[in-house]
Amino acid sequence: MSSSKKTSVLFVCLGNICRSPTADGVFQKLVNEAGLTESIEVDSAGTSSWHIGSPPDRRTIQAAKTRNYSLDHLRGRQVMTEDFAAFDYILAMDADNLHELETLKPVNYQGHLGLFLDFSTQQTYREVPDPYHGGESGFNLVLDLVEDACHGLLTHISKK
C-alpha cells in the first residue's frame, strides 16, 4: 500500500444491520479520535440483499448509543465485486460470510480478506456472533468483541 493512498476497511456481516455497522461505527470513532480520517476510510456491507437502504437494527443503534457510538447515518448495502478493488481490508464477522466473500473475490485481489476477530486480543471467540435473534446481552457482547478487535486493527494498520 502506498503511503499517499488511504487505507480502506470494509466490515461485512450477513444483513449489514447489526455486526458490521457496529464495527463501522466503532472503528470510525477510533480513526477520528486518532486523527487518521485523512488516512483511513471505513465502510460496511452485507452479503445478503435483505436490508439494502435500511438503517441498523434499533437494538444495535441503542446498544451503540450506550457507549457513545453513533450509527444513525449508516444504511445497509450489499457487498459487490467492485469492493475488492476499493478496499485494502475486507473483514468478515463469521466464517459463513467469509466463505461468501471468498466466492466473490477476484483472483487478482491483493488486499487482506479474513475474519475480523483475527485482530482481537481475546481468545474465546473466533467469530462475532449474530445478535439478531437474541436479547440485549448479545448486542453488548458484539460491542465488547468489536471494540477489542477495532483497537487491534487500528494498531495493525498504524504499524504499516
N, CA and C of each residue as an Amber inpcrd file, in Angstrom:
protein
   480
   0.8260000  -1.1880000   0.0000000   0.0000000   0.0000000   0.0000000
   0.8680000   1.2490000   0.0000000   0.5250000   2.1540000  -0.8170000
   1.2360000   3.4160000  -0.9010000   0.8370000   4.3060000   0.2650000
   1.8180000   5.0580000   0.7890000   1.5130000   5.9010000   1.9400000
   0.6460000   7.0940000   1.5600000   0.5850000   7.4520000   0.2580000
  -0.2440000   8.5740000  -0.1630000  -1.6990000   8.1610000  -0.3570000
  -1.9620000   6.8670000  -0.4070000  -3.3040000   6.3430000  -0.5950000
  -3.9250000   6.0420000   0.7610000  -5.2150000   6.3320000   0.8720000
  -5.9260000   5.9570000   2.0940000  -5.9640000   4.4410000   2.2340000
  -5.8490000   3.9690000   3.4600000  -6.0950000   2.5590000   3.7500000
  -7.6030000   2.4190000   3.9100000  -8.1950000   1.4660000   3.2270000
  -9.6500000   1.3160000   3.2590000 -10.0360000  -0.0200000   3.8900000
 -11.0660000   0.0460000   4.7460000 -11.5140000  -1.1150000   5.5110000
 -13.0130000  -1.3000000   5.3040000 -13.4130000  -2.5160000   4.9500000
 -14.8230000  -2.8660000   4.7940000 -15.1550000  -3.9920000   5.7640000
 -16.1430000  -3.7450000   6.6250000 -16.6260000  -4.7550000   7.5670000
 -17.8610000  -5.4130000   6.9640000 -17.9490000  -6.7450000   7.0430000
 -19.0370000  -7.4610000   6.3700000 -19.6900000  -8.4780000   7.3000000
 -21.0240000  -8.4240000   7.3420000 -21.8190000  -9.4580000   8.0080000
 -22.9170000  -9.8910000   7.0350000 -23.9450000 -10.5280000   7.5090000
 -24.9870000 -11.0490000   6.6240000 -25.9070000  -9.9410000   6.1060000
 -26.5450000  -9.2020000   7.0160000 -27.5510000  -8.2340000   6.5970000
 -27.1230000  -6.7810000   6.6470000 -25.9620000  -6.5120000   7.2320000
 -25.4530000  -5.1470000   7.3860000 -26.3820000  -4.2860000   8.2370000
 -26.9610000  -4.9010000   9.2880000 -27.7890000  -4.1220000  10.2090000
 -27.4080000  -4.3220000  11.6810000 -26.5060000  -5.2500000  11.9780000
 -26.1080000  -5.4700000  13.3740000 -24.5920000  -5.3980000  13.5500000
 -23.9020000  -6.4420000  13.1500000 -22.4750000  -6.5500000  13.4500000
 -21.5910000  -5.6190000  12.6360000 -21.7460000  -5.6230000  11.3150000
 -20.8440000  -4.7950000  10.5020000 -21.0720000  -3.3000000  10.6950000
 -22.3140000  -2.8160000  10.8710000 -22.4400000  -1.3840000  11.1660000
 -21.8750000  -1.0230000  12.5460000 -21.9430000  -1.9650000  13.4880000
 -21.3280000  -1.7210000  14.7930000 -19.8300000  -1.5390000  14.6210000
 -19.1960000  -2.4400000  13.8670000 -17.7570000  -2.3270000  13.6190000
 -17.4310000  -1.0410000  12.8740000 -18.2510000  -0.6840000  11.9110000
 -18.0780000   0.5490000  11.1340000 -18.0810000   1.7550000  12.0810000
 -19.0800000   1.8500000  12.9310000 -19.2030000   2.9830000  13.8480000
 -18.0990000   3.0480000  14.8780000 -17.7460000   1.9180000  15.4590000
 -16.6880000   1.8760000  16.4730000 -15.3470000   2.2290000  15.8450000
 -15.0400000   1.6070000  14.6870000 -13.7450000   1.8620000  14.0630000
 -13.6410000   3.3020000  13.5760000 -14.7260000   3.8370000  13.0220000
 -14.6990000   5.2240000  12.5530000 -14.4270000   6.1760000  13.7120000
 -15.0250000   5.9120000  14.8690000 -14.7750000   6.7660000  16.0260000
 -13.3100000   6.6880000  16.4600000 -12.7430000   5.4970000  16.4750000
 -11.3270000   5.3400000  16.8270000 -10.4280000   6.0560000  15.8220000
 -10.7530000   5.9330000  14.5470000  -9.9940000   6.6150000  13.4910000
 -10.0680000   8.1240000  13.6920000 -11.2640000   8.6350000  13.9620000
 -11.4420000  10.0740000  14.2000000 -10.6270000  10.5360000  15.4030000
 -10.7290000   9.7850000  16.5050000 -10.0230000  10.1670000  17.7310000
  -8.5050000  10.1180000  17.5570000  -8.0260000   9.2500000  16.6720000
  -6.5910000   9.1320000  16.4170000  -6.1070000  10.1620000  15.3920000
  -7.0420000  10.9510000  14.8560000  -6.6760000  11.9510000  13.8580000
  -6.2720000  11.3330000  12.5290000  -6.8590000  10.1890000  12.1940000
  -6.4630000   9.4660000  10.9860000  -7.5320000   9.4540000   9.8880000
  -8.4780000  10.3790000   9.9410000  -9.5570000  10.3890000   8.9450000
  -9.0510000  10.6460000   7.5310000  -7.9110000  11.2980000   7.4080000
  -7.3290000  11.5250000   6.0800000  -6.5800000  10.2940000   5.5800000
  -6.3350000   9.3340000   6.4540000  -5.5300000   8.1620000   6.1080000
  -6.3130000   6.8620000   6.0210000  -7.4700000   6.7990000   6.7120000
  -8.2260000   5.5410000   6.7770000  -9.6840000   5.7870000   6.4220000
 -10.1880000   4.9870000   5.4980000 -11.5900000   5.0320000   5.0710000
 -12.2980000   3.8020000   5.6250000 -13.5320000   3.9680000   6.0940000
 -14.2760000   2.8840000   6.7460000 -15.6570000   2.7390000   6.1040000
 -16.0950000   1.4920000   5.9130000 -17.4320000   1.2280000   5.3850000
 -17.8750000  -0.1490000   5.8800000 -19.1350000  -0.4690000   5.6280000
 -19.6600000  -1.7850000   5.9760000 -20.6570000  -2.2220000   4.9140000
 -20.8790000  -3.5400000   4.8460000 -21.8050000  -4.1120000   3.8710000
 -22.2600000  -5.4760000   4.3620000 -23.2560000  -6.0180000   3.6880000
 -23.7530000  -7.3510000   3.9890000 -23.6390000  -8.2550000   2.7750000
 -23.5660000  -9.5480000   3.0060000 -23.5180000 -10.4730000   1.8780000
 -24.9050000 -10.7080000   1.2890000 -25.9590000 -10.4130000   2.0500000
 -27.3260000 -10.5800000   1.5510000 -27.8840000  -9.2310000   1.1010000
 -28.9700000  -9.2850000   0.3810000 -29.6240000  -8.0550000  -0.0960000
 -30.8470000  -7.6900000   0.7430000 -31.0460000  -8.3650000   1.8590000
 -32.2590000  -8.2100000   2.6520000 -32.5090000  -6.7970000   3.1630000
 -31.4680000  -6.0750000   3.5150000 -31.6620000  -4.7950000   4.2070000
 -31.0290000  -3.6000000   3.4850000 -30.9230000  -3.6860000   2.1650000
 -30.3510000  -2.5790000   1.4000000 -31.1540000  -1.3120000   1.6820000
 -30.4560000  -0.2440000   2.0530000 -31.0880000   1.0440000   2.3190000
 -31.6620000   1.2040000   3.7120000 -31.6620000   0.1350000   4.5020000
 -32.2310000   0.1890000   5.8550000 -31.2010000   0.6590000   6.8690000
 -31.6640000   1.3610000   7.9040000 -30.7440000   1.7260000   8.9890000
 -30.3940000   0.4790000   9.7940000 -29.3700000   0.5600000  10.6260000
 -29.0740000  -0.5690000  11.5120000 -30.2840000  -0.9100000  12.3900000
 -30.3360000  -2.1370000  12.8450000 -31.3770000  -2.6050000  13.7650000
 -31.4570000  -1.6550000  14.9560000 -32.6540000  -1.3610000  15.4010000
 -32.8440000  -0.3950000  16.5030000 -32.0910000  -0.8120000  17.7640000
 -31.9960000  -2.1270000  18.0040000 -31.2730000  -2.6110000  19.1830000
 -29.7650000  -2.3780000  19.0300000 -29.2720000  -2.4780000  17.8040000
 -27.8710000  -2.1840000  17.5190000 -27.5880000  -0.7050000  17.7790000
 -28.4560000   0.1460000  17.2730000 -28.3050000   1.5970000  17.4670000
 -28.3320000   1.9360000  18.9500000 -29.2720000   1.3390000  19.6830000
 -29.4060000   1.6330000  21.1140000 -28.1830000   1.1620000  21.8970000
 -27.7170000  -0.0430000  21.6310000 -26.5320000  -0.5550000  22.3300000
 -25.3270000   0.3320000  22.0420000 -25.1690000   0.7480000  20.7980000
 -24.0490000   1.6160000  20.4240000 -24.1310000   2.9610000  21.1480000
 -25.3370000   3.5120000  21.2520000 -25.5190000   4.8040000  21.9340000
 -25.0980000   4.7390000  23.3880000 -25.3040000   3.5910000  24.0300000
 -24.9260000   3.4800000  25.4440000 -23.4170000   3.6160000  25.6330000
 -22.6530000   3.4100000  24.5400000 -21.1910000   3.5490000  24.6030000
 -20.6900000   4.7260000  23.7500000 -21.6120000   5.6130000  23.4500000
 -21.2840000   6.8520000  22.7190000 -20.8100000   6.6420000  21.2900000
 -21.4010000   5.6730000  20.6000000 -21.1600000   5.4860000  19.1740000
 -22.4400000   5.8520000  18.4390000 -22.3010000   6.5490000  17.3370000
 -23.4550000   6.9170000  16.5260000 -23.4770000   6.0900000  15.2430000
 -24.5820000   5.3990000  15.0220000 -24.7500000   4.5840000  13.8220000
 -25.9220000   5.0760000  12.9830000 -26.5590000   6.1670000  13.4150000
 -27.7840000   6.6440000  12.7780000 -27.6280000   6.9470000  11.2980000
 -26.4530000   7.3710000  10.8820000 -26.2250000   7.7710000   9.4930000
 -25.9850000   6.5820000   8.5550000 -25.7690000   5.4020000   9.0930000
 -25.4350000   4.2290000   8.2750000 -26.6830000   3.6210000   7.6350000
 -26.5120000   3.0820000   6.4300000 -27.5840000   2.3980000   5.7190000
 -27.0260000   1.1060000   5.1240000 -27.8490000   0.0760000   5.1630000
 -27.4220000  -1.2210000   4.6720000 -27.1450000  -1.2140000   3.1780000
 -26.1130000  -1.9470000   2.8110000 -25.8070000  -2.1640000   1.4030000
 -25.2470000  -3.5660000   1.2480000 -25.3050000  -4.0650000   0.0320000
 -24.7910000  -5.4010000  -0.2490000 -23.3740000  -5.2760000  -0.8060000
 -22.5080000  -6.1800000  -0.3640000 -21.1490000  -6.2000000  -0.8690000
 -21.1810000  -6.4960000  -2.3720000 -20.2570000  -5.8800000  -3.1050000
 -20.1820000  -6.0410000  -4.5570000 -18.7650000  -6.4700000  -4.9460000
 -18.6400000  -7.0730000  -6.0900000 -17.3170000  -7.4650000  -6.5860000
 -16.3870000  -6.2580000  -6.6400000 -16.9140000  -5.0900000  -6.9790000
 -16.1130000  -3.8660000  -7.0710000 -15.4730000  -3.4880000  -5.7340000
 -16.0310000  -3.9640000  -4.6360000 -15.4610000  -3.6620000  -3.3240000
 -14.0420000  -4.2180000  -3.1970000 -13.7410000  -5.2730000  -3.9240000
 -12.3970000  -5.8480000  -3.8550000 -11.3560000  -4.9270000  -4.4820000
 -11.7770000  -4.0910000  -5.4030000 -10.8590000  -3.1100000  -5.9960000
 -10.7400000  -1.8690000  -5.1110000 -11.7430000  -1.6550000  -4.2680000
 -11.7970000  -0.4230000  -3.4790000 -11.2580000  -0.5560000  -2.0550000
 -11.1940000  -1.7840000  -1.5010000 -10.8470000  -1.9480000  -0.0970000
  -9.5870000  -2.7920000   0.1040000  -8.7080000  -2.2730000   0.9720000
  -7.4730000  -2.9720000   1.3300000  -7.7400000  -4.1090000   2.3090000
  -8.7020000  -3.9070000   3.1920000  -9.0830000  -4.9120000   4.1940000
 -10.5730000  -5.1790000   4.0320000 -10.9270000  -6.4310000   3.8340000
 -12.3270000  -6.8450000   3.8270000 -12.4400000  -7.8940000   4.9250000
 -13.1810000  -7.5280000   5.9800000 -13.1930000  -8.3230000   7.2090000
 -14.5900000  -8.8540000   7.4990000 -14.7000000 -10.1710000   7.5110000
 -15.9720000 -10.8470000   7.7570000 -16.1700000 -11.0740000   9.2480000
 -17.4160000 -11.0010000   9.6640000 -17.7550000 -11.2210000  11.0660000
 -17.7760000 -12.6980000  11.4300000 -17.9720000 -13.5830000  10.4390000
 -18.0170000 -15.0140000  10.7250000 -17.5730000 -15.8100000   9.5080000
 -17.3810000 -17.1050000   9.6970000 -16.8700000 -17.9850000   8.6450000
 -17.8310000 -18.1130000   7.4700000 -19.1320000 -18.1020000   7.7240000
 -20.0970000 -18.2080000   6.6240000 -19.9760000 -17.0120000   5.6820000
 -19.8940000 -15.8180000   6.2460000 -19.7620000 -14.6290000   5.4060000
 -18.3880000 -14.5660000   4.7490000 -17.3700000 -15.0540000   5.4270000
 -16.0450000 -15.1240000   4.8120000 -16.0930000 -16.0410000   3.5870000
 -16.7740000 -17.1590000   3.7160000 -16.9110000 -18.0820000   2.5840000
 -17.6170000 -17.3880000   1.4060000 -18.6850000 -16.6590000   1.6880000
 -19.4000000 -15.9180000   0.6370000 -18.4730000 -14.9180000  -0.0470000
 -17.6720000 -14.2250000   0.7510000 -16.7260000 -13.2510000   0.1970000
 -15.6620000 -13.9370000  -0.6600000 -15.2110000 -15.1010000  -0.2290000
 -14.1990000 -15.8410000  -0.9970000 -14.7200000 -16.2460000  -2.3700000
 -16.0370000 -16.5130000  -2.4680000 -16.6070000 -16.8630000  -3.7790000
 -16.7040000 -15.6490000  -4.6920000 -16.7840000 -14.4420000  -4.1350000
 -16.8390000 -13.1990000  -4.9190000 -15.4640000 -12.6560000  -5.2720000
 -14.4660000 -13.0340000  -4.5030000 -13.1310000 -12.4430000  -4.6100000
 -12.5020000 -12.6930000  -5.9780000 -12.1040000 -11.6050000  -6.6450000
 -11.3740000 -11.7800000  -7.9040000 -10.0080000 -12.4190000  -7.6410000
  -9.4910000 -13.1520000  -8.6070000  -8.2120000 -13.8410000  -8.4300000
  -7.0590000 -12.8690000  -8.2110000  -7.1970000 -11.6410000  -8.6790000
  -6.1060000 -10.6650000  -8.5510000  -6.2110000  -9.7800000  -7.3050000
  -7.1090000 -10.0970000  -6.3860000  -7.2420000  -9.2690000  -5.1780000
  -5.9760000  -9.3700000  -4.3430000  -5.3810000  -8.2130000  -4.0510000
  -4.1220000  -8.1580000  -3.3150000  -4.2850000  -7.7460000  -1.8530000
  -5.5020000  -7.4200000  -1.4490000  -5.7380000  -6.9610000  -0.0860000
  -5.8640000  -8.1020000   0.9090000  -6.3100000  -7.7490000   2.1020000
  -6.4800000  -8.7110000   3.1940000  -7.9520000  -9.0910000   3.2900000
  -8.2470000 -10.3590000   3.0720000  -9.5870000 -10.8940000   3.2620000
  -9.5000000 -11.9100000   4.3830000 -10.2610000 -11.6840000   5.4640000
 -10.1950000 -12.6020000   6.5840000 -11.2600000 -12.3200000   7.6200000
 -11.1250000 -12.9980000   8.7480000 -12.0570000 -12.8020000   9.8600000
 -11.6460000 -11.5780000  10.6750000 -12.6150000 -10.7730000  11.0220000
 -12.3870000  -9.5550000  11.7930000 -11.7280000  -9.8510000  13.1390000
 -12.1780000 -10.9090000  13.8150000 -11.6450000 -11.1920000  15.1500000
 -10.2140000 -11.7160000  15.1370000  -9.6210000 -11.8640000  13.9550000
  -8.1900000 -12.1740000  13.8950000  -7.3700000 -11.0170000  14.4760000
  -7.9790000  -9.8350000  14.5830000  -7.3110000  -8.6600000  15.1440000
  -7.6350000  -8.4590000  16.6260000  -8.3740000  -9.3750000  17.2080000
  -8.7970000  -9.2810000  18.6020000  -7.7290000  -9.8570000  19.5410000
  -7.6740000  -9.3290000  20.7460000  -6.7510000  -9.8700000  21.7440000
  -7.3800000 -11.0120000  22.5330000  -8.7090000 -11.0600000  22.5860000
  -9.3740000 -12.1240000  23.3440000  -9.2510000 -13.4360000  22.5820000
  -9.3020000 -14.5430000  23.2910000  -9.1050000 -15.8560000  22.6780000
 -10.3530000 -16.7470000  22.7400000 -11.4470000 -16.2410000  23.2640000
 -12.6510000 -17.0510000  23.4440000 -13.4510000 -17.1850000  22.1550000
 -13.5870000 -16.0890000  21.4150000 -14.4110000 -16.0690000  20.2050000
 -13.5390000 -15.9160000  18.9690000 -13.8560000 -16.6940000  17.9550000
 -13.1850000 -16.5670000  16.6460000 -14.0660000 -15.7820000  15.6830000
 -15.3850000 -15.7850000  15.9620000 -16.3720000 -15.0950000  15.1290000
 -17.2190000 -14.1760000  16.0120000 -17.7310000 -13.1120000  15.4060000
 -18.6550000 -12.2310000  16.1170000 -20.0430000 -12.8540000  15.9670000
 -20.6530000 -13.3030000  17.0710000 -21.9640000 -13.9620000  16.9700000
 -23.0580000 -12.9770000  16.5490000 -23.9820000 -13.4730000  15.7600000
 -25.0920000 -12.6420000  15.2850000 -26.0880000 -12.4390000  16.4260000
 -26.3250000 -11.1930000  16.8590000 -27.2240000 -10.9520000  17.9860000
 -28.6910000 -10.8240000  17.5840000 -28.9880000 -10.9000000  16.2990000
 -30.3160000 -10.5470000  15.7770000 -31.4660000 -11.2690000  16.4790000
 -31.3320000 -12.5590000  16.7320000 -32.4380000 -13.3290000  17.3190000
 -32.3130000 -13.4700000  18.8310000 -31.4030000 -12.7280000  19.4400000
 -31.2080000 -12.8310000  20.8810000 -31.6460000 -11.5730000  21.6120000
 -31.2130000 -11.4700000  22.8300000 -31.5770000 -10.3420000  23.6710000
 -30.4870000  -9.2910000  23.7350000 -30.6650000  -8.3700000  24.6620000
 -29.7610000  -7.2360000  24.8330000 -28.3170000  -7.6700000  25.0800000
 -28.1310000  -8.7600000  25.8170000 -26.7690000  -9.2040000  26.1350000
 -25.9760000  -9.5440000  24.8710000 -26.6440000 -10.0250000  23.8260000
 -25.9680000 -10.3400000  22.5720000 -25.4010000  -9.1050000  21.9000000
 -26.1260000  -8.0060000  21.9730000 -25.6670000  -6.7560000  21.3690000
 -24.4990000  -6.1730000  22.1640000 -24.5240000  -6.3620000  23.4700000
 -23.4040000  -5.9090000  24.3010000 -22.1540000  -6.7560000  24.0630000
 -22.3380000  -8.0640000  23.8770000 -21.2090000  -8.9350000  23.5590000
 -20.5890000  -8.5150000  22.2230000 -21.4330000  -8.2320000  21.2320000
 -20.9260000  -7.7660000  19.9400000 -20.0720000  -6.5170000  20.1360000
 -20.5540000  -5.5770000  20.9230000 -19.7780000  -4.3550000  21.1830000
 -18.4550000  -4.6630000  21.8700000 -18.4600000  -5.5450000  22.8440000
 -17.2160000  -5.9170000  23.5320000 -16.1970000  -6.4820000  22.5470000
 -16.6360000  -7.4100000  21.7070000 -15.7450000  -8.0450000  20.7470000
 -15.2590000  -7.0550000  19.6850000 -16.1850000  -6.2450000  19.2040000
 -15.8610000  -5.2740000  18.1630000 -14.8850000  -4.2140000  18.6810000
 -15.1180000  -3.7130000  19.8800000 -14.1970000  -2.7040000  20.4320000
 -12.7800000  -3.2600000  20.5280000 -12.6560000  -4.4870000  21.0310000
 -11.3470000  -5.1050000  21.1760000 -10.6700000  -5.2780000  19.8150000
 -11.3850000  -5.8410000  18.8490000 -10.8030000  -6.0840000  17.5270000
 -10.5080000  -4.7800000  16.7890000 -11.3270000  -3.7580000  16.9840000
 -11.0650000  -2.4600000  16.3410000  -9.7590000  -1.8560000  16.8460000
  -9.5030000  -1.9550000  18.1290000  -8.2300000  -1.4660000  18.6760000
  -7.0570000  -2.2340000  18.0520000  -7.1990000  -3.5510000  17.9490000
  -6.1490000  -4.3660000  17.3490000  -5.9370000  -4.0340000  15.8780000
  -7.0210000  -3.8130000  15.1480000  -6.9310000  -3.4650000  13.7340000
  -6.2560000  -2.1120000  13.5470000  -6.6340000  -1.1390000  14.3620000
  -6.0370000   0.1870000  14.2380000  -4.5300000   0.1190000  14.5470000
  -4.1580000  -0.6340000  15.5440000  -2.7370000  -0.8180000  15.8660000
  -2.0150000  -1.4610000  14.6770000  -2.6130000  -2.4790000  14.0880000
  -2.0260000  -3.1730000  12.9380000  -1.8310000  -2.2120000  11.7600000
  -2.8620000  -1.4650000  11.4250000  -2.7860000  -0.5360000  10.2840000
  -1.7780000   0.5770000  10.5670000  -1.7450000   1.0580000  11.7850000
  -0.8310000   2.1540000  12.1460000   0.6300000   1.7420000  12.0300000
   0.9160000   0.4610000  12.1880000   2.2880000  -0.0310000  12.1000000
   2.7600000  -0.2180000  10.6700000   1.8330000  -0.1850000   9.7180000
   2.2080000  -0.4100000   8.3050000   2.8240000   0.8140000   7.6880000
